[in-house]
């Protein structure tokens, strides 16, 4: 499972911890969805790391 936020701060890390407590593998990515190129890069990162 992956999710994005503008920055990976304490709140995002808490979300990771909560989801992991349910047995999910989780990775958080910093991304600004308003920036199309940055969004494409994050999608590529997520796709490349699906083996986690």
N, CA, C and O atoms as a Tripos MOL2 file, in Angstrom:
@<TRIPOS>MOLECULE
protein
  208   207    52     0     0
PROTEIN
NO_CHARGES

@<TRIPOS>ATOM
      1 N           0.8590   -1.1590    0.0000 N.3       1 UNK1
      2 CA          0.0000    0.0000    0.0000 C.3       1 UNK1
      3 C           0.9100    1.2280    0.0000 C.2       1 UNK1
      4 O           1.9230    1.2620    0.6980 O.2       1 UNK1
      5 N           0.5460    2.2060   -0.7700 N.am      2 UNK2
      6 CA          1.3100    3.4480   -0.8430 C.3       2 UNK2
      7 C           0.3530    4.6270   -0.7680 C.2       2 UNK2
      8 O          -0.7910    4.5540   -1.2160 O.2       2 UNK2
      9 N           0.8460    5.7060   -0.1960 N.am      3 UNK3
     10 CA          0.0790    6.9470   -0.2040 C.3       3 UNK3
     11 C           1.0320    8.1210   -0.3110 C.2       3 UNK3
     12 O           2.2270    7.9990   -0.0390 O.2       3 UNK3
     13 N           0.4840    9.2620   -0.7110 N.am      4 UNK4
     14 CA          1.2920   10.4710   -0.8500 C.3       4 UNK4
     15 C           0.7400   11.5740    0.0350 C.2       4 UNK4
     16 O          -0.4340   11.5840    0.4060 O.2       4 UNK4
     17 N           1.6210   12.4910    0.3560 N.am      5 UNK5
     18 CA          1.2700   13.7160    1.0770 C.3       5 UNK5
     19 C           2.2840   14.7660    0.6580 C.2       5 UNK5
     20 O           3.3220   14.4370    0.0840 O.2       5 UNK5
     21 N           1.9920   16.0060    0.9400 N.am      6 UNK6
     22 CA          2.9390   17.0620    0.5610 C.3       6 UNK6
     23 C           4.2990   16.8550    1.1960 C.2       6 UNK6
     24 O           5.3260   17.1120    0.5670 O.2       6 UNK6
     25 N           4.3140   16.3940    2.4330 N.am      7 UNK7
     26 CA          5.5630   16.0670    3.0990 C.3       7 UNK7
     27 C           5.3180   14.8800    4.0230 C.2       7 UNK7
     28 O           4.2130   14.6740    4.5250 O.2       7 UNK7
     29 N           6.3610   14.1190    4.2280 N.am      8 UNK8
     30 CA          6.2450   12.9820    5.1270 C.3       8 UNK8
     31 C           6.6990   13.4780    6.4990 C.2       8 UNK8
     32 O           7.8870   13.5100    6.8200 O.2       8 UNK8
     33 N           5.7020   13.8620    7.2890 N.am      9 UNK9
     34 CA          5.9510   14.4200    8.6060 C.3       9 UNK9
     35 C           5.4500   13.4410    9.6740 C.2       9 UNK9
     36 O           5.1540   12.2830    9.3770 O.2       9 UNK9
     37 N           5.3610   13.9090   10.8850 N.am     10 UNK10
     38 CA          4.9380   13.0560   11.9920 C.3      10 UNK10
     39 C           3.5410   12.4630   11.7650 C.2      10 UNK10
     40 O           3.3020   11.2990   12.0890 O.2      10 UNK10
     41 N           2.6350   13.2470   11.2170 N.am     11 UNK11
     42 CA          1.2810   12.7580   10.9540 C.3      11 UNK11
     43 C           1.2900   11.6480    9.9070 C.2      11 UNK11
     44 O           0.5820   10.6520   10.0540 O.2      11 UNK11
     45 N           2.0780   11.8100    8.8650 N.am     12 UNK12
     46 CA          2.1670   10.7730    7.8330 C.3      12 UNK12
     47 C           2.7840    9.4980    8.3980 C.2      12 UNK12
     48 O           2.3420    8.3960    8.0760 O.2      12 UNK12
     49 N           3.7940    9.6460    9.2320 N.am     13 UNK13
     50 CA          4.4190    8.4760    9.8420 C.3      13 UNK13
     51 C           3.4620    7.7740   10.7930 C.2      13 UNK13
     52 O           3.5160    6.5520   10.9330 O.2      13 UNK13
     53 N           2.5940    8.5220   11.4420 N.am     14 UNK14
     54 CA          1.5690    7.9280   12.3080 C.3      14 UNK14
     55 C           0.5770    7.1330   11.4570 C.2      14 UNK14
     56 O           0.1280    6.0640   11.8690 O.2      14 UNK14
     57 N           0.2380    7.6420   10.2900 N.am     15 UNK15
     58 CA         -0.6420    6.9120    9.3820 C.3      15 UNK15
     59 C           0.0090    5.6050    8.9640 C.2      15 UNK15
     60 O          -0.6490    4.5640    8.9310 O.2      15 UNK15
     61 N           1.2920    5.6520    8.6470 N.am     16 UNK16
     62 CA          2.0280    4.4340    8.3000 C.3      16 UNK16
     63 C           1.9310    3.4280    9.4440 C.2      16 UNK16
     64 O           1.6170    2.2590    9.2230 O.2      16 UNK16
     65 N           2.2010    3.8850   10.6640 N.am     17 UNK17
     66 CA          2.1760    2.9980   11.8290 C.3      17 UNK17
     67 C           0.7910    2.3850   12.0420 C.2      17 UNK17
     68 O           0.6730    1.2000   12.3560 O.2      17 UNK17
     69 N          -0.2370    3.1840   11.8720 N.am     18 UNK18
     70 CA         -1.6020    2.6750   12.0600 C.3      18 UNK18
     71 C          -1.9470    1.6180   11.0230 C.2      18 UNK18
     72 O          -2.5460    0.5960   11.3580 O.2      18 UNK18
     73 N          -1.5800    1.8480    9.7760 N.am     19 UNK19
     74 CA         -1.8560    0.8750    8.7290 C.3      19 UNK19
     75 C          -1.0330   -0.4000    8.9120 C.2      19 UNK19
     76 O          -1.5290   -1.5020    8.6800 O.2      19 UNK19
     77 N           0.2230   -0.2450    9.3300 N.am     20 UNK20
     78 CA          1.0650   -1.4090    9.5830 C.3      20 UNK20
     79 C           0.5200   -2.2400   10.7400 C.2      20 UNK20
     80 O           0.6910   -3.4590   10.7620 O.2      20 UNK20
     81 N          -0.1320   -1.5930   11.6970 N.am     21 UNK21
     82 CA         -0.7310   -2.3150   12.8210 C.3      21 UNK21
     83 C          -1.8280   -3.2740   12.3650 C.2      21 UNK21
     84 O          -2.1460   -4.2320   13.0690 O.2      21 UNK21
     85 N          -2.4010   -3.0230   11.2020 N.am     22 UNK22
     86 CA         -3.4070   -3.9090   10.6260 C.3      22 UNK22
     87 C          -2.7770   -4.9690    9.7180 C.2      22 UNK22
     88 O          -3.4880   -5.7310    9.0630 O.2      22 UNK22
     89 N          -1.4530   -5.0130    9.6830 N.am     23 UNK23
     90 CA         -0.7560   -6.0280    8.9110 C.3      23 UNK23
     91 C          -0.4240   -5.6480    7.4830 C.2      23 UNK23
     92 O          -0.0040   -6.4990    6.6990 O.2      23 UNK23
     93 N          -0.6070   -4.3770    7.1320 N.am     24 UNK24
     94 CA         -0.3120   -3.9200    5.7730 C.3      24 UNK24
     95 C           1.1430   -3.4840    5.6580 C.2      24 UNK24
     96 O           1.7190   -2.9560    6.6090 O.2      24 UNK24
     97 N           1.7300   -3.7090    4.4950 N.am     25 UNK25
     98 CA          3.0190   -3.1150    4.1720 C.3      25 UNK25
     99 C           2.7110   -1.7520    3.5750 C.2      25 UNK25
    100 O           1.9220   -1.6490    2.6360 O.2      25 UNK25
    101 N           3.3230   -0.7120    4.1110 N.am     26 UNK26
    102 CA          2.9590    0.6560    3.7300 C.3      26 UNK26
    103 C           4.2150    1.4600    3.4220 C.2      26 UNK26
    104 O           5.2440    1.3090    4.0800 O.2      26 UNK26
    105 N           4.1120    2.3120    2.4180 N.am     27 UNK27
    106 CA          5.1880    3.2490    2.1060 C.3      27 UNK27
    107 C           4.5510    4.6030    1.7910 C.2      27 UNK27
    108 O           3.5880    4.6930    1.0290 O.2      27 UNK27
    109 N           5.1050    5.6370    2.3860 N.am     28 UNK28
    110 CA          4.6120    6.9940    2.1740 C.3      28 UNK28
    111 C           5.5860    7.7500    1.2680 C.2      28 UNK28
    112 O           6.8020    7.6120    1.3920 O.2      28 UNK28
    113 N           5.0390    8.5360    0.3730 N.am     29 UNK29
    114 CA          5.8380    9.3200   -0.5660 C.3      29 UNK29
    115 C           5.4380   10.7840   -0.4710 C.2      29 UNK29
    116 O           4.2530   11.1100   -0.3960 O.2      29 UNK29
    117 N           6.4300   11.6590   -0.4760 N.am     30 UNK30
    118 CA          6.1600   13.0950   -0.5260 C.3      30 UNK30
    119 C           5.8970   13.4700   -1.9830 C.2      30 UNK30
    120 O           6.6700   13.1150   -2.8730 O.2      30 UNK30
    121 N           4.8000   14.1910   -2.2170 N.am     31 UNK31
    122 CA          4.4570   14.5710   -3.5790 C.3      31 UNK31
    123 C           3.4600   15.7100   -3.5690 C.2      31 UNK31
    124 O           2.5990   15.7990   -2.6940 O.2      31 UNK31
    125 N           3.5900   16.5730   -4.5520 N.am     32 UNK32
    126 CA          2.6360   17.6510   -4.7590 C.3      32 UNK32
    127 C           1.8000   17.2800   -5.9810 C.2      32 UNK32
    128 O           2.2790   17.3670   -7.1120 O.2      32 UNK32
    129 N           0.5680   16.8710   -5.7580 N.am     33 UNK33
    130 CA         -0.2900   16.4050   -6.8480 C.3      33 UNK33
    131 C          -0.5860   17.5020   -7.8720 C.2      33 UNK33
    132 O          -1.0230   17.2010   -8.9830 O.2      33 UNK33
    133 N          -0.3600   18.7440   -7.5240 N.am     34 UNK34
    134 CA         -0.5800   19.8400   -8.4690 C.3      34 UNK34
    135 C           0.5420   19.9420   -9.5010 C.2      34 UNK34
    136 O           0.4050   20.6420  -10.5050 O.2      34 UNK34
    137 N           1.6460   19.2470   -9.2550 N.am     35 UNK35
    138 CA          2.7960   19.2560  -10.1620 C.3      35 UNK35
    139 C           2.7690   17.9450  -10.9540 C.2      35 UNK35
    140 O           3.1390   16.8910  -10.4390 O.2      35 UNK35
    141 N           2.3290   18.0250  -12.2020 N.am     36 UNK36
    142 CA          2.1250   16.8260  -13.0160 C.3      36 UNK36
    143 C           3.4000   16.0050  -13.1630 C.2      36 UNK36
    144 O           3.3630   14.7830  -13.0150 O.2      36 UNK36
    145 N           4.5250   16.6530  -13.4500 N.am     37 UNK37
    146 CA          5.7810   15.9210  -13.6170 C.3      37 UNK37
    147 C           6.1900   15.2180  -12.3350 C.2      37 UNK37
    148 O           6.6160   14.0640  -12.3740 O.2      37 UNK37
    149 N           6.0680   15.8970  -11.1950 N.am     38 UNK38
    150 CA          6.4200   15.2890   -9.9120 C.3      38 UNK38
    151 C           5.5120   14.0990   -9.6190 C.2      38 UNK38
    152 O           5.9540   13.0900   -9.0710 O.2      38 UNK38
    153 N           4.2480   14.2260   -9.9870 N.am     39 UNK39
    154 CA          3.3080   13.1240   -9.7780 C.3      39 UNK39
    155 C           3.6970   11.9220  -10.6190 C.2      39 UNK39
    156 O           3.6390   10.7900  -10.1390 O.2      39 UNK39
    157 N           4.0870   12.1450  -11.8500 N.am     40 UNK40
    158 CA          4.5310   11.0440  -12.7080 C.3      40 UNK40
    159 C           5.7530   10.3520  -12.1120 C.2      40 UNK40
    160 O           5.8690    9.1280  -12.1720 O.2      40 UNK40
    161 N           6.6620   11.1350  -11.5390 N.am     41 UNK41
    162 CA          7.8660   10.5660  -10.9320 C.3      41 UNK41
    163 C           7.5080    9.6930   -9.7250 C.2      41 UNK41
    164 O           8.0770    8.6170   -9.5400 O.2      41 UNK41
    165 N           6.5750   10.1570   -8.9190 N.am     42 UNK42
    166 CA          6.1700    9.3760   -7.7480 C.3      42 UNK42
    167 C           5.4810    8.0860   -8.1820 C.2      42 UNK42
    168 O           5.7160    7.0310   -7.5940 O.2      42 UNK42
    169 N           4.6440    8.1620   -9.1930 N.am     43 UNK43
    170 CA          3.9880    6.9580   -9.7010 C.3      43 UNK43
    171 C           5.0420    5.9550  -10.1720 C.2      43 UNK43
    172 O           4.9170    4.7580   -9.9170 O.2      43 UNK43
    173 N           6.0570    6.4300  -10.8440 N.am     44 UNK44
    174 CA          7.1390    5.5420  -11.3000 C.3      44 UNK44
    175 C           7.8780    4.9350  -10.1090 C.2      44 UNK44
    176 O           8.2340    3.7580  -10.1440 O.2      44 UNK44
    177 N           8.1130    5.7200   -9.0550 N.am     45 UNK45
    178 CA          8.7770    5.2050   -7.8480 C.3      45 UNK45
    179 C           7.9340    4.1150   -7.2020 C.2      45 UNK45
    180 O           8.4520    3.0680   -6.8130 O.2      45 UNK45
    181 N           6.6370    4.3650   -7.0890 N.am     46 UNK46
    182 CA          5.7390    3.3840   -6.4710 C.3      46 UNK46
    183 C           5.7380    2.0990   -7.2950 C.2      46 UNK46
    184 O           5.8370    1.0040   -6.7430 O.2      46 UNK46
    185 N           5.6260    2.2320   -8.6000 N.am     47 UNK47
    186 CA          5.6160    1.0520   -9.4690 C.3      47 UNK47
    187 C           6.9230    0.2640   -9.3760 C.2      47 UNK47
    188 O           6.9170   -0.9650   -9.4280 O.2      47 UNK47
    189 N           8.0230    0.9660   -9.2420 N.am     48 UNK48
    190 CA          9.3390    0.3070   -9.1750 C.3      48 UNK48
    191 C           9.5560   -0.3920   -7.8280 C.2      48 UNK48
    192 O          10.3740   -1.3070   -7.7330 O.2      48 UNK48
    193 N           8.8440    0.0230   -6.8080 N.am     49 UNK49
    194 CA          9.0890   -0.5430   -5.4770 C.3      49 UNK49
    195 C           7.9530   -1.4320   -4.9980 C.2      49 UNK49
    196 O           7.7550   -1.5840   -3.7930 O.2      49 UNK49
    197 N           7.2150   -2.0130   -5.9090 N.am     50 UNK50
    198 CA          6.0680   -2.8330   -5.4950 C.3      50 UNK50
    199 C           6.4900   -4.1620   -4.8840 C.2      50 UNK50
    200 O           5.6380   -4.9240   -4.4250 O.2      50 UNK50
    201 N           7.7670   -4.4500   -4.8690 N.am     51 UNK51
    202 CA          8.2200   -5.7170   -4.2810 C.3      51 UNK51
    203 C           8.3190   -5.6460   -2.7630 C.2      51 UNK51
    204 O           8.5660   -6.6640   -2.1160 O.2      51 UNK51
    205 N           8.1320   -4.4780   -2.1890 N.am     52 UNK52
    206 CA          8.2190   -4.3760   -0.7240 C.3      52 UNK52
    207 C           6.9950   -4.9460   -0.1510 C.2      52 UNK52
    208 O           6.8390   -4.9720    1.0700 O.2      52 UNK52
@<TRIPOS>BOND
     1     1     2 1
     2     2     3 1
     3     3     4 2
     4     3     5 am
     5     5     6 1
     6     6     7 1
     7     7     8 2
     8     7     9 am
     9     9    10 1
    10    10    11 1
    11    11    12 2
    12    11    13 am
    13    13    14 1
    14    14    15 1
    15    15    16 2
    16    15    17 am
    17    17    18 1
    18    18    19 1
    19    19    20 2
    20    19    21 am
    21    21    22 1
    22    22    23 1
    23    23    24 2
    24    23    25 am
    25    25    26 1
    26    26    27 1
    27    27    28 2
    28    27    29 am
    29    29    30 1
    30    30    31 1
    31    31    32 2
    32    31    33 am
    33    33    34 1
    34    34    35 1
    35    35    36 2
    36    35    37 am
    37    37    38 1
    38    38    39 1
    39    39    40 2
    40    39    41 am
    41    41    42 1
    42    42    43 1
    43    43    44 2
    44    43    45 am
    45    45    46 1
    46    46    47 1
    47    47    48 2
    48    47    49 am
    49    49    50 1
    50    50    51 1
    51    51    52 2
    52    51    53 am
    53    53    54 1
    54    54    55 1
    55    55    56 2
    56    55    57 am
    57    57    58 1
    58    58    59 1
    59    59    60 2
    60    59    61 am
    61    61    62 1
    62    62    63 1
    63    63    64 2
    64    63    65 am
    65    65    66 1
    66    66    67 1
    67    67    68 2
    68    67    69 am
    69    69    70 1
    70    70    71 1
    71    71    72 2
    72    71    73 am
    73    73    74 1
    74    74    75 1
    75    75    76 2
    76    75    77 am
    77    77    78 1
    78    78    79 1
    79    79    80 2
    80    79    81 am
    81    81    82 1
    82    82    83 1
    83    83    84 2
    84    83    85 am
    85    85    86 1
    86    86    87 1
    87    87    88 2
    88    87    89 am
    89    89    90 1
    90    90    91 1
    91    91    92 2
    92    91    93 am
    93    93    94 1
    94    94    95 1
    95    95    96 2
    96    95    97 am
    97    97    98 1
    98    98    99 1
    99    99   100 2
   100    99   101 am
   101   101   102 1
   102   102   103 1
   103   103   104 2
   104   103   105 am
   105   105   106 1
   106   106   107 1
   107   107   108 2
   108   107   109 am
   109   109   110 1
   110   110   111 1
   111   111   112 2
   112   111   113 am
   113   113   114 1
   114   114   115 1
   115   115   116 2
   116   115   117 am
   117   117   118 1
   118   118   119 1
   119   119   120 2
   120   119   121 am
   121   121   122 1
   122   122   123 1
   123   123   124 2
   124   123   125 am
   125   125   126 1
   126   126   127 1
   127   127   128 2
   128   127   129 am
   129   129   130 1
   130   130   131 1
   131   131   132 2
   132   131   133 am
   133   133   134 1
   134   134   135 1
   135   135   136 2
   136   135   137 am
   137   137   138 1
   138   138   139 1
   139   139   140 2
   140   139   141 am
   141   141   142 1
   142   142   143 1
   143   143   144 2
   144   143   145 am
   145   145   146 1
   146   146   147 1
   147   147   148 2
   148   147   149 am
   149   149   150 1
   150   150   151 1
   151   151   152 2
   152   151   153 am
   153   153   154 1
   154   154   155 1
   155   155   156 2
   156   155   157 am
   157   157   158 1
   158   158   159 1
   159   159   160 2
   160   159   161 am
   161   161   162 1
   162   162   163 1
   163   163   164 2
   164   163   165 am
   165   165   166 1
   166   166   167 1
   167   167   168 2
   168   167   169 am
   169   169   170 1
   170   170   171 1
   171   171   172 2
   172   171   173 am
   173   173   174 1
   174   174   175 1
   175   175   176 2
   176   175   177 am
   177   177   178 1
   178   178   179 1
   179   179   180 2
   180   179   181 am
   181   181   182 1
   182   182   183 1
   183   183   184 2
   184   183   185 am
   185   185   186 1
   186   186   187 1
   187   187   188 2
   188   187   189 am
   189   189   190 1
   190   190   191 1
   191   191   192 2
   192   191   193 am
   193   193   194 1
   194   194   195 1
   195   195   196 2
   196   195   197 am
   197   197   198 1
   198   198   199 1
   199   199   200 2
   200   199   201 am
   201   201   202 1
   202   202   203 1
   203   203   204 2
   204   203   205 am
   205   205   206 1
   206   206   207 1
   207   207   208 2
@<TRIPOS>SUBSTRUCTURE
     1 UNK1         2 RESIDUE 1 A UNK
     2 UNK2         6 RESIDUE 1 A UNK
     3 UNK3        10 RESIDUE 1 A UNK
     4 UNK4        14 RESIDUE 1 A UNK
     5 UNK5        18 RESIDUE 1 A UNK
     6 UNK6        22 RESIDUE 1 A UNK
     7 UNK7        26 RESIDUE 1 A UNK
     8 UNK8        30 RESIDUE 1 A UNK
     9 UNK9        34 RESIDUE 1 A UNK
    10 UNK10       38 RESIDUE 1 A UNK
    11 UNK11       42 RESIDUE 1 A UNK
    12 UNK12       46 RESIDUE 1 A UNK
    13 UNK13       50 RESIDUE 1 A UNK
    14 UNK14       54 RESIDUE 1 A UNK
    15 UNK15       58 RESIDUE 1 A UNK
    16 UNK16       62 RESIDUE 1 A UNK
    17 UNK17       66 RESIDUE 1 A UNK
    18 UNK18       70 RESIDUE 1 A UNK
    19 UNK19       74 RESIDUE 1 A UNK
    20 UNK20       78 RESIDUE 1 A UNK
    21 UNK21       82 RESIDUE 1 A UNK
    22 UNK22       86 RESIDUE 1 A UNK
    23 UNK23       90 RESIDUE 1 A UNK
    24 UNK24       94 RESIDUE 1 A UNK
    25 UNK25       98 RESIDUE 1 A UNK
    26 UNK26      102 RESIDUE 1 A UNK
    27 UNK27      106 RESIDUE 1 A UNK
    28 UNK28      110 RESIDUE 1 A UNK
    29 UNK29      114 RESIDUE 1 A UNK
    30 UNK30      118 RESIDUE 1 A UNK
    31 UNK31      122 RESIDUE 1 A UNK
    32 UNK32      126 RESIDUE 1 A UNK
    33 UNK33      130 RESIDUE 1 A UNK
    34 UNK34      134 RESIDUE 1 A UNK
    35 UNK35      138 RESIDUE 1 A UNK
    36 UNK36      142 RESIDUE 1 A UNK
    37 UNK37      146 RESIDUE 1 A UNK
    38 UNK38      150 RESIDUE 1 A UNK
    39 UNK39      154 RESIDUE 1 A UNK
    40 UNK40      158 RESIDUE 1 A UNK
    41 UNK41      162 RESIDUE 1 A UNK
    42 UNK42      166 RESIDUE 1 A UNK
    43 UNK43      170 RESIDUE 1 A UNK
    44 UNK44      174 RESIDUE 1 A UNK
    45 UNK45      178 RESIDUE 1 A UNK
    46 UNK46      182 RESIDUE 1 A UNK
    47 UNK47      186 RESIDUE 1 A UNK
    48 UNK48      190 RESIDUE 1 A UNK
    49 UNK49      194 RESIDUE 1 A UNK
    50 UNK50      198 RESIDUE 1 A UNK
    51 UNK51      202 RESIDUE 1 A UNK
    52 UNK52      206 RESIDUE 1 A UNK
